[in-house]
Amino acid sequence: MYLVLFLYIAAFFSLVLGEFGQFPFGRSDFSVASTDVLVLLNLSAILVWNVGIKKNLKLPRNFIYIVLFWAVGILSLFLSLDLSGWFYLLRFIIYSSLFYVTYHLVKSRILGLDEFLKLVKYISLSLAGLGFLQIIIFPDLEILSAIGYDPHKYRLFGTFLDPNFLGAFLSFGFALSILELTLQKPLKIKEFFIQNRLLIGSAFVLGLAILLTFSRSAYLMSAAALSIILLVKNIKLFGIFLAGVLILYFIFPPFNARIQGAINIDKSA
């Protein structure tokens, strides 16, 4: 079962490779990602374990809804008389099967919620670190516009080669870091910072990375998540968050421009 856990962790960490984990076939648009391979190995390992050793193929109670969605997707694909999207559907089926793997890992008590949330946070921090290197070494994506990438300049896009996708993923880790901070014991400010310096540091790193994506969708996702967390957990921190947004708006022109762009809808919005 620990092999299943190892492959599970490896599948998630393969996301850090981003576009560099894609392997095209010949001259076609068809490609297989390292994540695809690891998830398939993960599913194979759990099936071998459950069928060959445990003799138990029990599905999570609500997994039937995912299977029904697969059925609707397959039916609509055939009814459309256009099978060009079959690979997207296949990848969705494979990835959503990880719910089945997660269920058995949790049931076997070798994976808990805390461990899973830490996994997401570590992946987010890894992506942010690579993003900081990218914005220093390779800040201009215009050179790749000839092969279909958007010509982003002076934005953090990391290994995803897209600031919007990267910013959305980073928002998960950022929100989890803030949520974890709100769950800590109330202490004096100095003690709180000392005891939670790693959490505060990770939240700062992820927040800065999201800021440097200059992605309106990432800003909106982070703001929505933070608002929900802080309104429920700590109304005072919500006030500090709003004050921080206002300060950024007035002293950081690129942030100001993206917020203005979200209000004045343009083609990219």
N, C-alpha and C positions, 0 to 999 in steps of 0.2 A: 504493500500500500504506500510505502514511502517513495517508491519509484513514481507512482501516480502524483504524489505531492511535488516531487522534484520537477516532473514534466509540466505540472500546473504552474509552478513558479516560473519556470523557464519560458513557457508560453506567454505569460504576462510581461516578463522582462524583455522578450523579443520585440515588444512594441517600441522600445527605446531605439531600435535600429531604424524605424520609420521607413522612408523610401529606400534606404540602403539595404533593407531586408527583403526587397522584391527581386525575384529572379525571372526575367522574361524568357519566352521560348521563341527562338528564331526571330523572324521579322514581324510576328503578329503582336497584337496588343495583349495577348494572354500572358499572364504571369502568376507565379506562385510565391507567396510570402513565407518567410521563415515561421511566422506565427501560424499560418495554415498547417504547415508540416507538424509543428509541435502540438497544436491542438488535436490533430488527427492521431498522433502518437499517444497523447493523453487519453483520448477516447478509447483507443485500442487497448491500452493498459488497464483502464478501469473495467472494460468489458471482459477481458481475460481474467481479471481478479474476481469479478462478480460471478461469471459463468463457471470458470474452471476451479476456483477455490472456495468462494463463499456460497455458490449455488443460489444466488439471490440477485434477481434483476429488478428489484423493486424501484418504481419511479416515484419522484416527489409528488405529493398530492395534487399540486397545481400545474404540474408539467403538461397535463392534457391540453391546457390552453395554448401552450407553445406549439404542441403538435397540431392543434386545430389551425393555428396561424400558418404553419408550414403547408397544410392541406389547401388552405385558401390561396396561398401564394402559388403553389403548383398549378391549381385549377385556373387561376387568373392568367398565369403565364401561357397555358395552352389555349385558353379562350381568346387571348389577344392575337393568336396566330403569328406571334413574333417571339422567337425563343432566344433573342440576342441577350436577354438579361438572365439567362439560366445560371451563369457562374456567380452572379451576385446573390441569387437565391440559395445556391449551394453553399456559398461561404456563410450566409446568415444561418442556415440550418446547422452547419458545423460549429460555428461560434456559440449559438444559443444552446447547443448541447452541453456547454460547460456548466450550465445550471445543474445538470445531472451529475457531473463530476463533483461540483461543489457540495451538493447534497450528501454524497457518500463520504467525502472528506470530512465534512462537519459531523456526520453521524458516527464516523469512526473516531472522532475526537482528536484528530491530528491537525485540524484547521479550525480556528475560531474567528469570530468577527474582528477582534483586535488584530490578529495576525493578517487578516485580509486587508483591513484598512491601512495597516503599516505598509503592506505590499504596494498598494495604490500610491501611497505617499512617497515611498522610496523611488518608484518608477517616475513620478512627477518631478522629484528632485534631480534625478539623473537626466531627464529631458531638459530641465531648466539649465543644468550645468553645461550640457552640450550646446544649448541655445546661446549661452553667454559666450562660449568659445566661437560659435558661428558668427555672432554679430561683430566680433573683433576681427576674425580672420576672413570671413566671406559674407559681407553685409549686403551684397547686391545680387539678386537672383535673375537679373535681366539677361544674363548670358545663357540661361536655360529656357528663355521664353520661346526659342525656336522649336523646342521639343514639347511644348505644351504647358509649361509652368507659368504662373502669373509673375510679372516682373517686379516683385517686391523689393524695395530699397530701404536700407537702414531700419529693418524691422527684425525682431527675433522670430525666426521660423524653424530653427533647429533641424533635426533629421527628418521632420515631417515635410519640409520644404513648403509649408503653408502656415502662416501665422494664425489663421482662424481655427484650423484643426488643432494646432498645438496649444493655442490659448484655451480652447474648450477642455482639452485633457488636463492642462495645468490647473484649471478651475476646480477640478475634483480634489486634487491634493491640497490646494489652498483652502477650500471650504472645510475639508477634514481636519486640517491643522487648526483652523479657527474654532471649529466645534470642540476639538480636544482641549483647547485652551479654556473654553467656557466651562468645561466639566471639572477643571482643577479646583482644589480647595481654596476658598477665599483667604488671601494673605495680605500682608502689607505690601505696598508696591515693590519695594526693594527685594523683599523675600520672594515675591511672585516672579520677578524677572530672573533672580538667581536660580530658583528651582526649576523654572520652565524655559531656560535660555535656549535649549535645543529646539523646543517647539516654536518659540518666538522666532528663532533664527530661520527655521524652515518656512514659516509663514511669510517672513520678510522676503526670503529668496524667491519663493513662488509668486508672491505679490508683485515683486519687481519684474520678474520674468513676464508675467501677464501684462503688466504696464508697458513693457518694451515690445510686445507683439503689435501694439496699436490696433488691436482687433476690437471692433465695436461689439461683435457677438460675444467675445470672451469677457469684455467689460460688463455686458449685460448679464451674462451667466454668473459671473462672480458677484456682482451687485445683488442679484436676486437671491443667490444662496446665502450671502452674508446677511442680507436684510431679514430673511426668514430665521436664520440661526440666532441673530442678535436680538430680534424682537421677542423671540420666545425665551432666550436664555439670559440676556442682560441688556436692558433698555439703555443703560448709561453708555455701554460700549457702542450701541447703535448710534448714539449722538456723536461719539468720537469718530466713528466711521464716516458719518455725513460731513463732519467738519473736515476730515482728511480729504474727501472728494472735492469739497469746495476749495481747499488750499491748492490741491493739484490743478484744479480748473484755472485758477488765477495765476499760478507761477510756472506752469509747465505747458507751453504753447502746443506741442504735439498732442497732448491729452485733450486740451481745449478744442483743438481742431476736430478730433475724432468724435467728441461729444456733440459738437455743432453739426457734424456730418450725420449723426444719428437722428438729430431733430429735423434737419433739412435733407430730405431723402434724395439720394442720387442713384445712379445706375448700379454701383457696386453694393449699395445698401440693400 
